[in-house]
């Protein structure tokens, strides 16, 4: 179903008190969708809910509960679920602001985590992002997404499998699994960007043009965007890996350490790609400069050859009566021959000097 994209900016919150719920970003879905997974080692339940009140009983239900909300533009829904699960109004305000950087905030009985989920748009050949907010409690996890579609399909399948580790571990392991899926997807983005870099490098030296320059600038913007999305995540995962919160069990820290290692690999790759993009810009400028120099060299050689020829033509173009060669039978062919010899000698001299 088509809908009109409406983008609200931060300026609309000017003058409002802290904790005021105003959606900042593009409205990417018409209808908010709520999906609940309640599971334990022996039981599993999955439900798609029509209204937010239906998920309230899951707060005190035995086992572990994952509430996934697609669409964060509805202020009433965010306010209701925040009030029922005891989430601070400042956290709810951050959830509705899609311009957050990755971060983590520990409130004791629950934890708030912000991440950036990245996608590669094949049609536009560019990286797109979506903010994912996670509220992690003692036995529940609430994830907030801007739109439908994510990288969590494998996690949902693992939850349905009664023999999977995720069913045996706590809710903190689910948070680790979600973060691991987001970070692992970064490698797919890097593969796409790596292919783009190889394509640019192959044609950069031989056929540099305005289109190549635009692609290099687009690549640099994507690298900056990717760096801003991934770099703060290192601090988030470091806090979780150290187990500073009582919500993170000791046996789960090792899995967060694995996600931390993956994030470091992503950061290192991003830095390498950034340097390569900057290097490609230098190569482009050098290639353009070399092409300009080649053109100027050819024009200079042509002009240099024509200087003595123009001198000869200028002399015989003067309207004096007493010029012996003007009445000579062989004057014209001899003059042409002399001009040809001069041109050949100059070309041989240029070749000997390796100028051509």
MIZA-316114 format. One record per residue (C-alpha): residue number from 0; residue in three letters; x, y, z negated. Coordinates in steps of 0.001 Angstrom, whole numbers, m for minus. Example, Ala and Ser with C-alpha at 12.3 -4.5 7.8 and 13.67 -1.06 7.14 Angstrom:
residues 2
k=0&r=ALA&px=12300&py=m4500&pz=m7800 .
k=1&r=SER&px=13670&py=m1060&pz=m7140 .
END
This chain:
residues 356
k=0&r=UNK&px=0&py=0&pz=0 .
k=1&r=UNK&px=1435&py=3351&pz=1048 .
k=2&r=UNK&px=1699&py=6170&pz=m1441 .
k=3&r=UNK&px=3146&py=9637&pz=m1524 .
k=4&r=UNK&px=6504&py=9958&pz=m3253 .
k=5&r=UNK&px=6363&py=12535&pz=m6010 .
k=6&r=UNK&px=9609&py=13595&pz=m7652 .
k=7&r=UNK&px=9578&py=15364&pz=m10982 .
k=8&r=UNK&px=12658&py=17257&pz=m12072 .
k=9&r=UNK&px=14261&py=17946&pz=m15424 .
k=10&r=UNK&px=13243&py=21609&pz=m15214 .
k=11&r=UNK&px=9636&py=20589&pz=m15933 .
k=12&r=UNK&px=10672&py=19745&pz=m19518 .
k=13&r=UNK&px=12012&py=23211&pz=m20184 .
k=14&r=UNK&px=10615&py=24559&pz=m23460 .
k=15&r=UNK&px=9069&py=21261&pz=m24583 .
k=16&r=UNK&px=10015&py=19816&pz=m28010 .
k=17&r=UNK&px=12336&py=16768&pz=m28230 .
k=18&r=UNK&px=10495&py=13510&pz=m27678 .
k=19&r=UNK&px=7992&py=14958&pz=m25202 .
k=20&r=UNK&px=7136&py=12299&pz=m22640 .
k=21&r=UNK&px=7565&py=13638&pz=m19109 .
k=22&r=UNK&px=8433&py=11335&pz=m16229 .
k=23&r=UNK&px=11540&py=12532&pz=m14369 .
k=24&r=UNK&px=12205&py=10844&pz=m11044 .
k=25&r=UNK&px=10384&py=9472&pz=m8019 .
k=26&r=UNK&px=7130&py=7617&pz=m8436 .
k=27&r=UNK&px=7976&py=4303&pz=m6769 .
k=28&r=UNK&px=4830&py=2276&pz=m7537 .
k=29&r=UNK&px=1133&py=3119&pz=m7679 .
k=30&r=UNK&px=185&py=701&pz=m10426 .
k=31&r=UNK&px=2128&py=m343&pz=m13505 .
k=32&r=UNK&px=2645&py=m4111&pz=m13676 .
k=33&r=UNK&px=3192&py=m5915&pz=m16980 .
k=34&r=UNK&px=4545&py=m9446&pz=m17209 .
k=35&r=UNK&px=5147&py=m11383&pz=m20447 .
k=36&r=UNK&px=7291&py=m14439&pz=m21126 .
k=37&r=UNK&px=6955&py=m16099&pz=m24523 .
k=38&r=UNK&px=9188&py=m19090&pz=m25097 .
k=39&r=UNK&px=10994&py=m21290&pz=m27569 .
k=40&r=UNK&px=13027&py=m24433&pz=m27183 .
k=41&r=UNK&px=9846&py=m26524&pz=m26859 .
k=42&r=UNK&px=7161&py=m24078&pz=m25640 .
k=43&r=UNK&px=6768&py=m21660&pz=m22744 .
k=44&r=UNK&px=4077&py=m19180&pz=m21738 .
k=45&r=UNK&px=3964&py=m16687&pz=m18850 .
k=46&r=UNK&px=1211&py=m14100&pz=m18332 .
k=47&r=UNK&px=556&py=m11119&pz=m16086 .
k=48&r=UNK&px=m1362&py=m8517&pz=m18093 .
k=49&r=UNK&px=m3860&py=m5938&pz=m16850 .
k=50&r=UNK&px=m3435&py=m3479&pz=m19709 .
k=51&r=UNK&px=m735&py=m2744&pz=m22249 .
k=52&r=UNK&px=m2846&py=m3685&pz=m25288 .
k=53&r=UNK&px=m2758&py=m7349&pz=m24246 .
k=54&r=UNK&px=953&py=m7593&pz=m25034 .
k=55&r=UNK&px=618&py=m6292&pz=m28606 .
k=56&r=UNK&px=m122&py=m9734&pz=m30169 .
k=57&r=UNK&px=3197&py=m11042&pz=m28803 .
k=58&r=UNK&px=5145&py=m8872&pz=m31243 .
k=59&r=UNK&px=4522&py=m11259&pz=m34164 .
k=60&r=UNK&px=4099&py=m14419&pz=m32118 .
k=61&r=UNK&px=6481&py=m17328&pz=m32865 .
k=62&r=UNK&px=9417&py=m17776&pz=m30516 .
k=63&r=UNK&px=10928&py=m15085&pz=m28326 .
k=64&r=UNK&px=9073&py=m12610&pz=m26117 .
k=65&r=UNK&px=10215&py=m10823&pz=m22974 .
k=66&r=UNK&px=7898&py=m8032&pz=m21831 .
k=67&r=UNK&px=8785&py=m6670&pz=m18386 .
k=68&r=UNK&px=7143&py=m3409&pz=m17263 .
k=69&r=UNK&px=7431&py=m2297&pz=m13619 .
k=70&r=UNK&px=6567&py=1379&pz=m13311 .
k=71&r=UNK&px=7441&py=3956&pz=m15963 .
k=72&r=UNK&px=5504&py=6965&pz=m14698 .
k=73&r=UNK&px=2432&py=6343&pz=m16882 .
k=74&r=UNK&px=2926&py=8335&pz=m20081 .
k=75&r=UNK&px=93&py=6634&pz=m21988 .
k=76&r=UNK&px=1460&py=3131&pz=m21414 .
k=77&r=UNK&px=4961&py=4086&pz=m22550 .
k=78&r=UNK&px=3587&py=5892&pz=m25593 .
k=79&r=UNK&px=1321&py=3007&pz=m26633 .
k=80&r=UNK&px=3954&py=287&pz=m26380 .
k=81&r=UNK&px=6494&py=2487&pz=m28125 .
k=82&r=UNK&px=4125&py=3173&pz=m31006 .
k=83&r=UNK&px=3176&py=m484&pz=m31446 .
k=84&r=UNK&px=6769&py=m1789&pz=m31381 .
k=85&r=UNK&px=8130&py=1077&pz=m33495 .
k=86&r=UNK&px=10314&py=2672&pz=m30814 .
k=87&r=UNK&px=11462&py=6238&pz=m31501 .
k=88&r=UNK&px=9950&py=9002&pz=m29376 .
k=89&r=UNK&px=13421&py=10106&pz=m28234 .
k=90&r=UNK&px=13989&py=6614&pz=m26825 .
k=91&r=UNK&px=10665&py=6750&pz=m25009 .
k=92&r=UNK&px=11690&py=10129&pz=m23614 .
k=93&r=UNK&px=14915&py=8605&pz=m22289 .
k=94&r=UNK&px=13035&py=5667&pz=m20777 .
k=95&r=UNK&px=10956&py=8045&pz=m18667 .
k=96&r=UNK&px=14019&py=9990&pz=m17545 .
k=97&r=UNK&px=15554&py=8086&pz=m14622 .
k=98&r=UNK&px=18659&py=10295&pz=m14624 .
k=99&r=UNK&px=20211&py=8619&pz=m17667 .
k=100&r=UNK&px=23750&py=7288&pz=m17578 .
k=101&r=UNK&px=24416&py=3736&pz=m18863 .
k=102&r=UNK&px=24501&py=3838&pz=m22654 .
k=103&r=UNK&px=23612&py=1980&pz=m25842 .
k=104&r=UNK&px=21964&py=3207&pz=m29046 .
k=105&r=UNK&px=21579&py=1090&pz=m32177 .
k=106&r=UNK&px=18621&py=1894&pz=m34441 .
k=107&r=UNK&px=19153&py=m988&pz=m36847 .
k=108&r=UNK&px=16045&py=m3081&pz=m36264 .
k=109&r=UNK&px=16184&py=m2570&pz=m32509 .
k=110&r=UNK&px=18661&py=m1526&pz=m29855 .
k=111&r=UNK&px=18206&py=640&pz=m26753 .
k=112&r=UNK&px=20291&py=m83&pz=m23618 .
k=113&r=UNK&px=20285&py=1742&pz=m20277 .
k=114&r=UNK&px=21737&py=258&pz=m17085 .
k=115&r=UNK&px=21686&py=963&pz=m13355 .
k=116&r=UNK&px=20447&py=m1815&pz=m11080 .
k=117&r=UNK&px=21881&py=m1374&pz=m7589 .
k=118&r=UNK&px=20615&py=m2579&pz=m4217 .
k=119&r=UNK&px=22056&py=m2367&pz=m715 .
k=120&r=UNK&px=19565&py=m1085&pz=1855 .
k=121&r=UNK&px=20438&py=m2884&pz=5098 .
k=122&r=UNK&px=18302&py=m573&pz=7239 .
k=123&r=UNK&px=19836&py=2629&pz=5900 .
k=124&r=UNK&px=23246&py=991&pz=5277 .
k=125&r=UNK&px=23508&py=2666&pz=1879 .
k=126&r=UNK&px=23411&py=1873&pz=m1840 .
k=127&r=UNK&px=20193&py=2547&pz=m3765 .
k=128&r=UNK&px=19701&py=2447&pz=m7514 .
k=129&r=UNK&px=17033&py=1819&pz=m10112 .
k=130&r=UNK&px=17232&py=2547&pz=m13816 .
k=131&r=UNK&px=16616&py=m372&pz=m16153 .
k=132&r=UNK&px=15927&py=338&pz=m19821 .
k=133&r=UNK&px=16040&py=m2453&pz=m22406 .
k=134&r=UNK&px=14654&py=m2354&pz=m25947 .
k=135&r=UNK&px=16072&py=m5317&pz=m27867 .
k=136&r=UNK&px=14419&py=m6314&pz=m31170 .
k=137&r=UNK&px=14706&py=m9243&pz=m33559 .
k=138&r=UNK&px=12512&py=m11559&pz=m31509 .
k=139&r=UNK&px=11416&py=m9443&pz=m28550 .
k=140&r=UNK&px=12908&py=m7707&pz=m25539 .
k=141&r=UNK&px=11107&py=m5043&pz=m23507 .
k=142&r=UNK&px=12536&py=m4138&pz=m20099 .
k=143&r=UNK&px=11393&py=m1081&pz=m18172 .
k=144&r=UNK&px=11918&py=m834&pz=m14401 .
k=145&r=UNK&px=11002&py=1844&pz=m11899 .
k=146&r=UNK&px=9539&py=m501&pz=m9281 .
k=147&r=UNK&px=8830&py=m4101&pz=m8288 .
k=148&r=UNK&px=11686&py=m6313&pz=m7230 .
k=149&r=UNK&px=14852&py=m6993&pz=m9186 .
k=150&r=UNK&px=17753&py=m9415&pz=m9627 .
k=151&r=UNK&px=16132&py=m11343&pz=m12497 .
k=152&r=UNK&px=14432&py=m14118&pz=m10507 .
k=153&r=UNK&px=17085&py=m16685&pz=m11486 .
k=154&r=UNK&px=16629&py=m15790&pz=m15157 .
k=155&r=UNK&px=12885&py=m16349&pz=m14924 .
k=156&r=UNK&px=13530&py=m19781&pz=m13439 .
k=157&r=UNK&px=15972&py=m20587&pz=m16224 .
k=158&r=UNK&px=13370&py=m19629&pz=m18831 .
k=159&r=UNK&px=10875&py=m22028&pz=m17235 .
k=160&r=UNK&px=13416&py=m24856&pz=m17491 .
k=161&r=UNK&px=13076&py=m26463&pz=m20912 .
k=162&r=UNK&px=16654&py=m27788&pz=m20776 .
k=163&r=UNK&px=18282&py=m24430&pz=m20090 .
k=164&r=UNK&px=20575&py=m22705&pz=m22600 .
k=165&r=UNK&px=18426&py=m19569&pz=m22541 .
k=166&r=UNK&px=15555&py=m21490&pz=m24181 .
k=167&r=UNK&px=17825&py=m22654&pz=m26992 .
k=168&r=UNK&px=19569&py=m19370&pz=m27713 .
k=169&r=UNK&px=18120&py=m16202&pz=m29253 .
k=170&r=UNK&px=16662&py=m13068&pz=m27697 .
k=171&r=UNK&px=20135&py=m11489&pz=m27662 .
k=172&r=UNK&px=21195&py=m14147&pz=m25151 .
k=173&r=UNK&px=18330&py=m13041&pz=m22884 .
k=174&r=UNK&px=19670&py=m9490&pz=m23031 .
k=175&r=UNK&px=23089&py=m10830&pz=m22071 .
k=176&r=UNK&px=21574&py=m12783&pz=m19167 .
k=177&r=UNK&px=19793&py=m9689&pz=m17820 .
k=178&r=UNK&px=22947&py=m7589&pz=m18037 .
k=179&r=UNK&px=24996&py=m10363&pz=m16461 .
k=180&r=UNK&px=22587&py=m10539&pz=m13513 .
k=181&r=UNK&px=22849&py=m6773&pz=m12983 .
k=182&r=UNK&px=26663&py=m6788&pz=m13148 .
k=183&r=UNK&px=26978&py=m9832&pz=m10875 .
k=184&r=UNK&px=24839&py=m8060&pz=m8299 .
k=185&r=UNK&px=27461&py=m5293&pz=m8235 .
k=186&r=UNK&px=29818&py=m7770&pz=m6555 .
k=187&r=UNK&px=27328&py=m8169&pz=m3694 .
k=188&r=UNK&px=27254&py=m4387&pz=m3315 .
k=189&r=UNK&px=31057&py=m4307&pz=m3271 .
k=190&r=UNK&px=31123&py=m6983&pz=m561 .
k=191&r=UNK&px=28893&py=m4836&pz=1632 .
k=192&r=UNK&px=31029&py=m1779&pz=1009 .
k=193&r=UNK&px=34159&py=m3843&pz=1708 .
k=194&r=UNK&px=32731&py=m4811&pz=5101 .
k=195&r=UNK&px=32006&py=m1153&pz=5805 .
k=196&r=UNK&px=35595&py=m244&pz=4899 .
k=197&r=UNK&px=36974&py=m2929&pz=7242 .
k=198&r=UNK&px=34761&py=m1652&pz=10070 .
k=199&r=UNK&px=35935&py=1908&pz=9510 .
k=200&r=UNK&px=39585&py=897&pz=9359 .
k=201&r=UNK&px=39359&py=m1047&pz=12627 .
k=202&r=UNK&px=38194&py=1976&pz=14614 .
k=203&r=UNK&px=39782&py=4755&pz=12610 .
k=204&r=UNK&px=43155&py=4855&pz=14339 .
k=205&r=UNK&px=41916&py=4420&pz=17902 .
k=206&r=UNK&px=38540&py=6131&pz=18126 .
k=207&r=UNK&px=38219&py=8727&pz=15356 .
k=208&r=UNK&px=35216&py=10985&pz=15872 .
k=209&r=UNK&px=32557&py=12967&pz=14051 .
k=210&r=UNK&px=30556&py=9792&pz=13370 .
k=211&r=UNK&px=33613&py=8212&pz=11734 .
k=212&r=UNK&px=34096&py=11263&pz=9540 .
k=213&r=UNK&px=30446&py=11176&pz=8445 .
k=214&r=UNK&px=30762&py=7479&pz=7558 .
k=215&r=UNK&px=33893&py=8169&pz=5493 .
k=216&r=UNK&px=32155&py=10951&pz=3565 .
k=217&r=UNK&px=29126&py=8684&pz=3033 .
k=218&r=UNK&px=31431&py=5940&pz=1745 .
k=219&r=UNK&px=33130&py=8337&pz=m671 .
k=220&r=UNK&px=29743&py=9456&pz=m2027 .
k=221&r=UNK&px=28737&py=5825&pz=m2545 .
k=222&r=UNK&px=32001&py=5137&pz=m4366 .
k=223&r=UNK&px=31436&py=8095&pz=m6689 .
k=224&r=UNK&px=27851&py=6998&pz=m7306 .
k=225&r=UNK&px=28935&py=3410&pz=m7975 .
k=226&r=UNK&px=31681&py=4556&pz=m10331 .
k=227&r=UNK&px=29243&py=6698&pz=m12320 .
k=228&r=UNK&px=26902&py=3712&pz=m12586 .
k=229&r=UNK&px=29529&py=1178&pz=m13664 .
k=230&r=UNK&px=32177&py=3062&pz=m15624 .
k=231&r=UNK&px=30003&py=3869&pz=m18721 .
k=232&r=UNK&px=28847&py=238&pz=m18751 .
k=233&r=UNK&px=32286&py=m774&pz=m20002 .
k=234&r=UNK&px=31678&py=1032&pz=m23291 .
k=235&r=UNK&px=28202&py=m491&pz=m23620 .
k=236&r=UNK&px=29501&py=m4041&pz=m23155 .
k=237&r=UNK&px=32460&py=m3376&pz=m25432 .
k=238&r=UNK&px=30105&py=m2507&pz=m28295 .
k=239&r=UNK&px=27996&py=m5606&pz=m27678 .
k=240&r=UNK&px=31056&py=m7832&pz=m27326 .
k=241&r=UNK&px=32455&py=m6630&pz=m30669 .
k=242&r=UNK&px=29171&py=m7557&pz=m32357 .
k=243&r=UNK&px=28755&py=m4311&pz=m34278 .
k=244&r=UNK&px=24977&py=m4802&pz=m34411 .
k=245&r=UNK&px=23191&py=m7383&pz=m36533 .
k=246&r=UNK&px=20988&py=m8113&pz=m33514 .
k=247&r=UNK&px=23901&py=m9742&pz=m31686 .
k=248&r=UNK&px=24708&py=m13195&pz=m33056 .
k=249&r=UNK&px=28278&py=m14417&pz=m33284 .
k=250&r=UNK&px=27780&py=m17247&pz=m30782 .
k=251&r=UNK&px=26461&py=m14778&pz=m28198 .
k=252&r=UNK&px=29456&py=m12434&pz=m28308 .
k=253&r=UNK&px=31555&py=m14702&pz=m26107 .
k=254&r=UNK&px=28965&py=m14395&pz=m23338 .
k=255&r=UNK&px=28973&py=m10616&pz=m23622 .
k=256&r=UNK&px=32770&py=m10817&pz=m23384 .
k=257&r=UNK&px=32353&py=m12617&pz=m20056 .
k=258&r=UNK&px=30048&py=m9873&pz=m18763 .
k=259&r=UNK&px=32585&py=m7304&pz=m19988 .
k=260&r=UNK&px=35308&py=m9019&pz=m17931 .
k=261&r=UNK&px=33088&py=m8933&pz=m14862 .
k=262&r=UNK&px=32410&py=m5232&pz=m15394 .
k=263&r=UNK&px=36159&py=m4546&pz=m15610 .
k=264&r=UNK&px=36649&py=m6396&pz=m12303 .
k=265&r=UNK&px=33926&py=m4280&pz=m10709 .
k=266&r=UNK&px=35502&py=m1076&pz=m12025 .
k=267&r=UNK&px=38933&py=m2077&pz=m10714 .
k=268&r=UNK&px=37484&py=m2880&pz=m7289 .
k=269&r=UNK&px=35590&py=408&pz=m7192 .
k=270&r=UNK&px=38795&py=2305&pz=m7973 .
k=271&r=UNK&px=40623&py=448&pz=m5188 .
k=272&r=UNK&px=37840&py=1231&pz=m2712 .
k=273&r=UNK&px=37862&py=4888&pz=m3770 .
k=274&r=UNK&px=41577&py=5114&pz=m3049 .
k=275&r=UNK&px=41061&py=3367&pz=282 .
k=276&r=UNK&px=38282&py=5819&pz=1204 .
k=277&r=UNK&px=40539&py=8758&pz=336 .
k=278&r=UNK&px=43338&py=7156&pz=2347 .
k=279&r=UNK&px=41020&py=6693&pz=5318 .
k=280&r=UNK&px=40204&py=10384&pz=5257 .
k=281&r=UNK&px=43930&py=11157&pz=5424 .
k=282&r=UNK&px=44323&py=8666&pz=8277 .
k=283&r=UNK&px=41404&py=10270&pz=10103 .
k=284&r=UNK&px=42933&py=13735&pz=9794 .
k=285&r=UNK&px=46306&py=12370&pz=10944 .
k=286&r=UNK&px=44698&py=10589&pz=13904 .
k=287&r=UNK&px=42849&py=13713&pz=14968 .
k=288&r=UNK&px=46035&py=15747&pz=14566 .
k=289&r=UNK&px=48011&py=13197&pz=16616 .
k=290&r=UNK&px=45416&py=13249&pz=19388 .
k=291&r=UNK&px=45530&py=17036&pz=19413 .
k=292&r=UNK&px=49316&py=16943&pz=19560 .
k=293&r=UNK&px=49226&py=14485&pz=22469 .
k=294&r=UNK&px=46843&py=16730&pz=24390 .
k=295&r=UNK&px=48967&py=19791&pz=23649 .
k=296&r=UNK&px=52100&py=17917&pz=24736 .
k=297&r=UNK&px=50575&py=16999&pz=28093 .
k=298&r=UNK&px=49347&py=20557&pz=28645 .
k=299&r=UNK&px=52757&py=21953&pz=27658 .
k=300&r=UNK&px=54567&py=19633&pz=30104 .
k=301&r=UNK&px=52208&py=20631&pz=32917 .
k=302&r=UNK&px=52645&py=24308&pz=32093 .
k=303&r=UNK&px=56449&py=23920&pz=31902 .
k=304&r=UNK&px=56579&py=22239&pz=35326 .
k=305&r=UNK&px=54486&py=24971&pz=36894 .
k=306&r=UNK&px=56585&py=27834&pz=35489 .
k=307&r=UNK&px=59408&py=27544&pz=38120 .
k=308&r=UNK&px=56864&py=26696&pz=40815 .
k=309&r=UNK&px=54884&py=29800&pz=39951 .
k=310&r=UNK&px=58127&py=31804&pz=40071 .
k=311&r=UNK&px=58872&py=30584&pz=43629 .
k=312&r=UNK&px=55310&py=31193&pz=44789 .
k=313&r=UNK&px=55441&py=34652&pz=43219 .
k=314&r=UNK&px=58569&py=35585&pz=45129 .
k=315&r=UNK&px=57226&py=34541&pz=48483 .
k=316&r=UNK&px=53925&py=36135&pz=47734 .
k=317&r=UNK&px=55461&py=39599&pz=47747 .
k=318&r=UNK&px=54652&py=41702&pz=50826 .
k=319&r=UNK&px=58182&py=42726&pz=51897 .
k=320&r=UNK&px=59040&py=42930&pz=55594 .
k=321&r=UNK&px=62700&py=41824&pz=55417 .
k=322&r=UNK&px=62443&py=38334&pz=53913 .
k=323&r=UNK&px=64455&py=35946&pz=56124 .
k=324&r=UNK&px=62522&py=32808&pz=55170 .
k=325&r=UNK&px=59171&py=34264&pz=56228 .
k=326&r=UNK&px=60097&py=34086&pz=59924 .
k=327&r=UNK&px=61961&py=30787&pz=59708 .
k=328&r=UNK&px=60362&py=27795&pz=61397 .
k=329&r=UNK&px=61118&py=25405&pz=58520 .
k=330&r=UNK&px=60493&py=27899&pz=55703 .
k=331&r=UNK&px=57177&py=26468&pz=54536 .
k=332&r=UNK&px=58135&py=22742&pz=54438 .
k=333&r=UNK&px=61525&py=23524&pz=52849 .
k=334&r=UNK&px=59835&py=25583&pz=50136 .
k=335&r=UNK&px=57354&py=22772&pz=49413 .
k=336&r=UNK&px=60226&py=20264&pz=49317 .
k=337&r=UNK&px=62226&py=22419&pz=46901 .
k=338&r=UNK&px=59170&py=22739&pz=44629 .
k=339&r=UNK&px=58646&py=18959&pz=44732 .
k=340&r=UNK&px=62306&py=18282&pz=43904 .
k=341&r=UNK&px=62180&py=20683&pz=40975 .
k=342&r=UNK&px=59047&py=18961&pz=39624 .
k=343&r=UNK&px=60599&py=15481&pz=39924 .
k=344&r=UNK&px=63840&py=16581&pz=38272 .
k=345&r=UNK&px=61950&py=18115&pz=35377 .
k=346&r=UNK&px=59853&py=14956&pz=34890 .
k=347&r=UNK&px=63019&py=12821&pz=34909 .
k=348&r=UNK&px=64572&py=15143&pz=32360 .
k=349&r=UNK&px=61483&py=14898&pz=30126 .
k=350&r=UNK&px=61516&py=11109&pz=30381 .
k=351&r=UNK&px=65212&py=10967&pz=29528 .
k=352&r=UNK&px=64488&py=12995&pz=26426 .
k=353&r=UNK&px=61508&py=10668&pz=25710 .
k=354&r=UNK&px=59080&py=13532&pz=25734 .
k=355&r=UNK&px=56767&py=11636&pz=28094 .
END
